[in-house]
Amino acid sequence: MLLPSRLQQIFVALALVPTAWLLSRGLGPRMEDWMRGLEGRAKWQLRLLIVLRRRLALILYVALIWIAVAVFATLYHFPSRRYVLVLVATISLAWLGIRLAAQLIRNRFVRNLVIWALSIWATLYYLGLLDETTVALDSVAVTFGEFRLSALAVIKALALTAALVTGARTLTLTSSRRIREVKDISPSVQELLVKLLRIGLYGAAFFIGLKAVGFDLTGLAVLSGAIGVGLGFGLQKVVSNLVSGVIILLDKSVKPGDVISLGDTFGWIEELGARYVSVVTRDGKEYLIPNEDLITGQVVNWSHTNDFVRLDIHFGTSYEDDPHLVRKVAVEAALGCDRVLKHRPAVCHITGFGDSSVDYILRFWITDPSGGLTNIRGNVYLALWDTFKAHGISIPFPQREVRVLNEALKVDTAPAPRQDSGSGPGQRPESGESSAN
């Protein structure tokens, strides 16, 4: 039977729950308005404020429960008169600390799993039920020969693996940022180092988690060898893409930011993946090209060794126009465009004498193929149009002449010979009539 003092403490602890919720409903909008007015703050400060806003009800409850503990300590000098409140306040504070610390985990599923696991552990610990719960979980087990797997071992392995994966992810992000800041390492080698680091850390976390359960890794090595042989036949393309990805990173043939053409696909490399390369085109489409295609196929890398790209456009003018003037004004028109390089020579040559025009080729240079090729060609063509109009140079086009003949056809209108209606087959003609019709 509960003592009246314990009932009083339980009532106060329960009454503070709706009180904290009502206060959070009233203070939450004001806090949001204040946060919107903040400018020039660091991102981590804004994220911290957002987290505090989401946990505002729990923060207020922790504050109110500890205030209640202080009030009971002033009114009653016996610790038993505030024991329940101290217990609830301690557990609530532990819950709040767990939820705030778990925000370092970006994966939502893992974060929620860690929050619930640690909250249950903290509650059992402060209630003094941790040893009894440990014994009960260890008694729930299955046996495979000499291997015994208990529920307690599984929980410990999951908790350890989650902690190791979180640490591996944090270390990978930090190390990746540092590696990408090193300018002496090429982007391809940077990506290779980041992938090797990620595979090593996550693999270590997985195998350490298995070892924590008590699983024999020697048997796993034999099993993985047998599985590897089977997968080698069924997943040849996948393995080929993985190996091709490593080769691409090592030989530095392509790297993030390069502008490439592969078949009908033209765009810049956004990301080098383990299985594919992400290529983003000018129209916003993202193509995932297998690594094997980049190794075995013909790839045009517009920015492999340097960013200089020469473009050619073809046009024709009339035979009545001076070709020397045409070549001069064509070069001037090309150099007048924004993206065309001025320090690299633009040239114009005659390529042949066509049926109705003198054919030319105009060559010029750019250094930003990622900005598009069709648009700069269009700008040069437009400049040629304006320049030719200003200098009276005409651009011929094929013309066809159609003649309509109106002469009447002469038709033979001679009458046909008359045939006697009385004569029939087998009858002889009468005297005076021709025997020929």
DOVEX-860478 format. One record per residue (C-alpha): residue in one letter; residue number from 1; y, x, z. Coordinates in steps of 0.25 Angstrom, whole numbers, plus 5000, padded with zeros to 4 digits. Layout:
# DOVEX-860478
- resn, resi, v, u, w
- A, NUM, Y, X, Z
...
END
This chain:
# DOVEX-860478
- resn, resi, v, u, w
- M, 1, 5000, 5000, 5000
- L, 2, 5014, 5005, 4996
- L, 3, 5024, 5008, 5007
- P, 4, 5037, 5000, 5006
- S, 5, 5044, 5013, 5003
- R, 6, 5035, 5017, 4992
- L, 7, 5038, 5003, 4986
- Q, 8, 5052, 5005, 4987
- Q, 9, 5052, 5018, 4980
- I, 10, 5043, 5012, 4969
- F, 11, 5053, 5000, 4967
- V, 12, 5065, 5010, 4966
- A, 13, 5058, 5018, 4956
- L, 14, 5054, 5006, 4947
- A, 15, 5068, 5000, 4949
- L, 16, 5074, 5012, 4943
- V, 17, 5067, 5011, 4930
- P, 18, 5074, 4999, 4925
- T, 19, 5087, 5005, 4931
- A, 20, 5086, 5018, 4923
- W, 21, 5083, 5010, 4910
- L, 22, 5095, 5001, 4912
- L, 23, 5104, 5013, 4914
- S, 24, 5098, 5020, 4902
- R, 25, 5101, 5007, 4894
- G, 26, 5116, 5008, 4898
- L, 27, 5118, 5023, 4898
- G, 28, 5110, 5025, 4885
- P, 29, 5121, 5020, 4875
- R, 30, 5132, 5027, 4882
- M, 31, 5124, 5040, 4881
- E, 32, 5122, 5038, 4867
- D, 33, 5136, 5036, 4864
- W, 34, 5140, 5048, 4871
- M, 35, 5129, 5056, 4864
- R, 36, 5135, 5051, 4850
- G, 37, 5148, 5057, 4854
- L, 38, 5143, 5071, 4856
- E, 39, 5147, 5081, 4845
- G, 40, 5144, 5096, 4844
- R, 41, 5132, 5096, 4853
- A, 42, 5119, 5104, 4851
- K, 43, 5107, 5097, 4845
- W, 44, 5099, 5100, 4857
- Q, 45, 5109, 5093, 4866
- L, 46, 5110, 5081, 4858
- R, 47, 5094, 5080, 4858
- L, 48, 5094, 5082, 4873
- L, 49, 5104, 5070, 4874
- I, 50, 5096, 5061, 4865
- V, 51, 5083, 5064, 4874
- L, 52, 5091, 5061, 4887
- R, 53, 5096, 5048, 4881
- R, 54, 5081, 5044, 4877
- R, 55, 5077, 5047, 4892
- L, 56, 5089, 5041, 4898
- A, 57, 5081, 5031, 4906
- L, 58, 5071, 5041, 4912
- I, 59, 5083, 5050, 4915
- L, 60, 5090, 5039, 4922
- Y, 61, 5077, 5035, 4930
- V, 62, 5075, 5049, 4934
- A, 63, 5089, 5050, 4939
- L, 64, 5088, 5036, 4947
- I, 65, 5075, 5039, 4953
- W, 66, 5080, 5053, 4959
- I, 67, 5092, 5046, 4964
- A, 68, 5083, 5036, 4971
- V, 69, 5075, 5047, 4977
- A, 70, 5088, 5053, 4982
- V, 71, 5092, 5039, 4988
- F, 72, 5079, 5038, 4995
- A, 73, 5079, 5052, 5000
- T, 74, 5093, 5048, 5007
- L, 75, 5088, 5035, 5012
- Y, 76, 5074, 5040, 5017
- H, 77, 5071, 5053, 5023
- F, 78, 5056, 5052, 5021
- P, 79, 5050, 5057, 5008
- S, 80, 5040, 5046, 5007
- R, 81, 5052, 5036, 5005
- R, 82, 5055, 5042, 4992
- Y, 83, 5042, 5048, 4987
- V, 84, 5039, 5038, 4976
- L, 85, 5053, 5040, 4971
- V, 86, 5052, 5055, 4971
- L, 87, 5039, 5054, 4964
- V, 88, 5044, 5044, 4953
- A, 89, 5057, 5053, 4951
- T, 90, 5048, 5065, 4949
- I, 91, 5039, 5059, 4939
- S, 92, 5051, 5053, 4932
- L, 93, 5058, 5066, 4931
- A, 94, 5046, 5073, 4926
- W, 95, 5045, 5062, 4915
- L, 96, 5059, 5065, 4911
- G, 97, 5057, 5080, 4911
- I, 98, 5045, 5078, 4902
- R, 99, 5052, 5069, 4892
- L, 100, 5064, 5078, 4891
- A, 101, 5055, 5091, 4889
- A, 102, 5046, 5084, 4879
- Q, 103, 5058, 5083, 4869
- L, 104, 5055, 5097, 4865
- I, 105, 5043, 5092, 4858
- R, 106, 5047, 5087, 4844
- N, 107, 5034, 5080, 4841
- R, 108, 5035, 5066, 4846
- F, 109, 5020, 5063, 4848
- V, 110, 5018, 5077, 4856
- R, 111, 5031, 5074, 4864
- N, 112, 5026, 5060, 4868
- L, 113, 5012, 5066, 4872
- V, 114, 5018, 5077, 4880
- I, 115, 5028, 5067, 4887
- W, 116, 5016, 5058, 4891
- A, 117, 5007, 5069, 4895
- L, 118, 5017, 5076, 4904
- S, 119, 5022, 5063, 4910
- I, 120, 5008, 5059, 4914
- W, 121, 5005, 5073, 4919
- A, 122, 5018, 5073, 4927
- T, 123, 5015, 5059, 4933
- L, 124, 5001, 5063, 4937
- Y, 125, 5006, 5076, 4943
- Y, 126, 5017, 5070, 4952
- L, 127, 5008, 5058, 4956
- G, 128, 4997, 5068, 4961
- L, 129, 4987, 5062, 4951
- L, 130, 4986, 5074, 4942
- D, 131, 4973, 5080, 4948
- E, 132, 4966, 5067, 4948
- T, 133, 4970, 5064, 4934
- T, 134, 4965, 5078, 4930
- V, 135, 4951, 5076, 4936
- A, 136, 4950, 5063, 4929
- L, 137, 4954, 5068, 4915
- D, 138, 4944, 5080, 4917
- S, 139, 4933, 5070, 4920
- V, 140, 4934, 5063, 4907
- A, 141, 4928, 5073, 4897
- V, 142, 4918, 5074, 4886
- T, 143, 4908, 5086, 4884
- F, 144, 4903, 5092, 4871
- G, 145, 4892, 5102, 4875
- E, 146, 4899, 5112, 4884
- F, 147, 4913, 5107, 4880
- R, 148, 4919, 5098, 4889
- L, 149, 4932, 5090, 4885
- S, 150, 4939, 5082, 4896
- A, 151, 4951, 5073, 4895
- L, 152, 4959, 5083, 4903
- A, 153, 4956, 5095, 4894
- V, 154, 4961, 5087, 4882
- I, 155, 4974, 5083, 4889
- K, 156, 4976, 5097, 4893
- A, 157, 4973, 5102, 4879
- L, 158, 4983, 5091, 4873
- A, 159, 4994, 5095, 4882
- L, 160, 4992, 5110, 4880
- T, 161, 4991, 5108, 4865
- A, 162, 5004, 5099, 4865
- A, 163, 5011, 5110, 4873
- L, 164, 5007, 5121, 4864
- V, 165, 5010, 5113, 4851
- T, 166, 5024, 5110, 4857
- G, 167, 5026, 5125, 4861
- A, 168, 5021, 5129, 4847
- R, 169, 5030, 5119, 4840
- T, 170, 5042, 5124, 4848
- L, 171, 5039, 5139, 4846
- T, 172, 5037, 5136, 4831
- L, 173, 5050, 5129, 4829
- T, 174, 5057, 5140, 4836
- S, 175, 5050, 5152, 4829
- S, 176, 5052, 5145, 4816
- R, 177, 5067, 5144, 4818
- R, 178, 5067, 5159, 4822
- I, 179, 5059, 5163, 4810
- R, 180, 5067, 5155, 4800
- E, 181, 5080, 5162, 4805
- V, 182, 5075, 5176, 4802
- K, 183, 5081, 5179, 4788
- D, 184, 5073, 5191, 4785
- I, 185, 5060, 5182, 4784
- S, 186, 5059, 5174, 4771
- P, 187, 5058, 5159, 4772
- S, 188, 5043, 5160, 4767
- V, 189, 5039, 5169, 4777
- Q, 190, 5047, 5161, 4788
- E, 191, 5039, 5149, 4784
- L, 192, 5026, 5157, 4785
- L, 193, 5029, 5162, 4799
- V, 194, 5033, 5148, 4804
- K, 195, 5020, 5142, 4798
- L, 196, 5011, 5153, 4804
- L, 197, 5018, 5152, 4818
- R, 198, 5017, 5137, 4817
- I, 199, 5002, 5137, 4814
- G, 200, 4999, 5148, 4824
- L, 201, 5006, 5141, 4836
- Y, 202, 5001, 5127, 4833
- G, 203, 4987, 5133, 4831
- A, 204, 4987, 5140, 4844
- A, 205, 4992, 5127, 4851
- F, 206, 4980, 5120, 4845
- F, 207, 4969, 5130, 4849
- I, 208, 4975, 5132, 4863
- G, 209, 4974, 5117, 4865
- L, 210, 4959, 5117, 4860
- K, 211, 4957, 5129, 4869
- A, 212, 4963, 5122, 4881
- V, 213, 4953, 5110, 4879
- G, 214, 4941, 5121, 4880
- F, 215, 4938, 5120, 4865
- D, 216, 4930, 5132, 4860
- L, 217, 4938, 5138, 4849
- T, 218, 4926, 5146, 4844
- G, 219, 4919, 5133, 4839
- L, 220, 4932, 5129, 4833
- A, 221, 4933, 5142, 4825
- V, 222, 4919, 5139, 4819
- L, 223, 4922, 5124, 4816
- S, 224, 4936, 5128, 4810
- G, 225, 4928, 5138, 4801
- A, 226, 4919, 5127, 4796
- I, 227, 4930, 5117, 4794
- G, 228, 4938, 5127, 4787
- V, 229, 4927, 5129, 4776
- G, 230, 4926, 5114, 4774
- L, 231, 4941, 5113, 4773
- G, 232, 4942, 5124, 4764
- F, 233, 4935, 5116, 4753
- G, 234, 4942, 5103, 4756
- L, 235, 4956, 5108, 4758
- Q, 236, 4958, 5118, 4748
- K, 237, 4971, 5113, 4743
- V, 238, 4976, 5112, 4757
- V, 239, 4972, 5127, 4760
- S, 240, 4977, 5131, 4747
- N, 241, 4991, 5125, 4750
- L, 242, 4991, 5132, 4764
- V, 243, 4988, 5145, 4758
- S, 244, 4998, 5144, 4747
- G, 245, 5008, 5140, 4757
- V, 246, 5006, 5153, 4765
- I, 247, 5007, 5161, 4751
- I, 248, 5020, 5154, 4748
- L, 249, 5026, 5158, 4761
- L, 250, 5021, 5173, 4760
- D, 251, 5025, 5175, 4745
- K, 252, 5038, 5169, 4747
- S, 253, 5037, 5162, 4733
- V, 254, 5044, 5150, 4738
- K, 255, 5052, 5147, 4751
- P, 256, 5060, 5136, 4757
- G, 257, 5073, 5133, 4749
- D, 258, 5067, 5138, 4736
- V, 259, 5070, 5130, 4723
- I, 260, 5057, 5128, 4716
- S, 261, 5051, 5121, 4704
- L, 262, 5037, 5117, 4703
- G, 263, 5033, 5108, 4691
- D, 264, 5043, 5096, 4691
- T, 265, 5047, 5099, 4706
- F, 266, 5060, 5106, 4708
- G, 267, 5066, 5108, 4722
- W, 268, 5068, 5117, 4734
- I, 269, 5057, 5121, 4744
- E, 270, 5060, 5113, 4757
- E, 271, 5048, 5118, 4765
- L, 272, 5036, 5127, 4764
- G, 273, 5024, 5119, 4770
- A, 274, 5010, 5124, 4773
- R, 275, 5004, 5115, 4762
- Y, 276, 5016, 5112, 4753
- V, 277, 5030, 5116, 4749
- S, 278, 5041, 5105, 4751
- V, 279, 5050, 5105, 4739
- V, 280, 5063, 5096, 4739
- T, 281, 5069, 5092, 4725
- R, 282, 5083, 5088, 4722
- D, 283, 5080, 5074, 4723
- G, 284, 5075, 5075, 4737
- K, 285, 5060, 5074, 4734
- E, 286, 5051, 5083, 4742
- Y, 287, 5039, 5089, 4735
- L, 288, 5027, 5094, 4743
- I, 289, 5021, 5105, 4734
- P, 290, 5008, 5111, 4738
- N, 291, 5009, 5126, 4741
- E, 292, 4998, 5128, 4731
- D, 293, 5006, 5123, 4719
- L, 294, 5017, 5133, 4723
- I, 295, 5007, 5145, 4722
- T, 296, 4999, 5141, 4710
- G, 297, 5010, 5134, 4702
- Q, 298, 5022, 5139, 4695
- V, 299, 5034, 5137, 4704
- V, 300, 5049, 5140, 4700
- N, 301, 5056, 5145, 4712
- W, 302, 5071, 5144, 4708
- S, 303, 5075, 5153, 4720
- H, 304, 5063, 5162, 4722
- T, 305, 5070, 5176, 4721
- N, 306, 5085, 5171, 4720
- D, 307, 5093, 5158, 4718
- F, 308, 5098, 5161, 4704
- V, 309, 5093, 5150, 4694
- R, 310, 5096, 5150, 4679
- L, 311, 5097, 5137, 4672
- D, 312, 5097, 5134, 4657
- I, 313, 5103, 5122, 4650
- H, 314, 5102, 5119, 4635
- F, 315, 5113, 5112, 4626
- G, 316, 5117, 5112, 4611
- T, 317, 5131, 5111, 4604
- S, 318, 5135, 5108, 4590
- Y, 319, 5135, 5118, 4579
- E, 320, 5150, 5116, 4577
- D, 321, 5153, 5122, 4591
- D, 322, 5155, 5137, 4593
- P, 323, 5143, 5143, 4600
- H, 324, 5151, 5154, 4607
- L, 325, 5160, 5143, 4613
- V, 326, 5148, 5135, 4617
- R, 327, 5142, 5146, 4624
- K, 328, 5155, 5150, 4631
- V, 329, 5158, 5136, 4636
- A, 330, 5144, 5133, 4640
- V, 331, 5144, 5145, 4650
- E, 332, 5157, 5141, 4655
- A, 333, 5153, 5127, 4658
- A, 334, 5140, 5132, 4665
- L, 335, 5148, 5142, 4674
- G, 336, 5158, 5131, 4678
- C, 337, 5147, 5123, 4685
- D, 338, 5146, 5125, 4701
- R, 339, 5132, 5130, 4703
- V, 340, 5132, 5139, 4691
- L, 341, 5133, 5154, 4695
- K, 342, 5145, 5161, 4690
- H, 343, 5141, 5175, 4692
- R, 344, 5128, 5173, 4684
- P, 345, 5130, 5172, 4669
- A, 346, 5128, 5159, 4662
- V, 347, 5124, 5160, 4647
- C, 348, 5123, 5151, 4635
- H, 349, 5115, 5155, 4623
- I, 350, 5112, 5148, 4609
- T, 351, 5097, 5144, 4609
- G, 352, 5096, 5139, 4595
- F, 353, 5102, 5130, 4584
- G, 354, 5097, 5116, 4585
- D, 355, 5097, 5105, 4575
- S, 356, 5110, 5099, 4579
- S, 357, 5115, 5109, 4590
- V, 358, 5117, 5124, 4594
- D, 359, 5108, 5125, 4606
- Y, 360, 5112, 5133, 4619
- I, 361, 5106, 5137, 4632
- L, 362, 5115, 5139, 4644
- R, 363, 5110, 5147, 4656
- F, 364, 5117, 5148, 4670
- W, 365, 5113, 5151, 4684
- I, 366, 5113, 5144, 4698
- T, 367, 5108, 5148, 4712
- D, 368, 5106, 5135, 4718
- P, 369, 5093, 5128, 4712
- S, 370, 5091, 5120, 4724
- G, 371, 5104, 5112, 4720
- G, 372, 5097, 5107, 4707
- L, 373, 5096, 5111, 4693
- T, 374, 5098, 5098, 4685
- N, 375, 5111, 5096, 4692
- I, 376, 5117, 5110, 4688
- R, 377, 5112, 5108, 4674
- G, 378, 5119, 5095, 4673
- N, 379, 5132, 5101, 4678
- V, 380, 5131, 5112, 4667
- Y, 381, 5128, 5102, 4656
- L, 382, 5140, 5094, 4661
- A, 383, 5149, 5106, 4661
- L, 384, 5144, 5109, 4647
- W, 385, 5147, 5095, 4642
- D, 386, 5162, 5096, 4648
- T, 387, 5164, 5110, 4642
- F, 388, 5159, 5106, 4628
- K, 389, 5168, 5094, 4628
- A, 390, 5180, 5103, 4632
- H, 391, 5177, 5113, 4620
- G, 392, 5173, 5103, 4610
- I, 393, 5158, 5107, 4609
- S, 394, 5149, 5096, 4605
- I, 395, 5135, 5094, 4609
- P, 396, 5127, 5089, 4597
- F, 397, 5116, 5078, 4598
- P, 398, 5106, 5074, 4588
- Q, 399, 5111, 5062, 4579
- R, 400, 5103, 5054, 4569
- E, 401, 5108, 5046, 4557
- V, 402, 5102, 5033, 4553
- R, 403, 5105, 5027, 4539
- V, 404, 5102, 5013, 4536
- L, 405, 5099, 5010, 4521
- N, 406, 5104, 4996, 4516
- E, 407, 5098, 4996, 4501
- A, 408, 5090, 4984, 4498
- L, 409, 5076, 4986, 4493
- K, 410, 5073, 4981, 4479
- V, 411, 5062, 4971, 4479
- D, 412, 5054, 4968, 4466
- T, 413, 5057, 4953, 4464
- A, 414, 5049, 4951, 4450
- P, 415, 5041, 4937, 4450
- A, 416, 5026, 4938, 4451
- P, 417, 5018, 4933, 4438
- R, 418, 5015, 4918, 4438
- Q, 419, 5000, 4915, 4439
- D, 420, 4994, 4902, 4433
- S, 421, 4990, 4893, 4444
- G, 422, 4979, 4887, 4436
- S, 423, 4972, 4900, 4433
- G, 424, 4962, 4904, 4443
- P, 425, 4952, 4915, 4445
- G, 426, 4942, 4915, 4434
- Q, 427, 4951, 4907, 4424
- R, 428, 4956, 4913, 4411
- P, 429, 4971, 4912, 4408
- E, 430, 4976, 4902, 4398
- S, 431, 4981, 4907, 4384
- G, 432, 4995, 4913, 4385
- E, 433, 4994, 4918, 4399
- S, 434, 4993, 4932, 4403
- S, 435, 4980, 4936, 4409
- A, 436, 4986, 4946, 4419
- N, 437, 4993, 4940, 4431
END
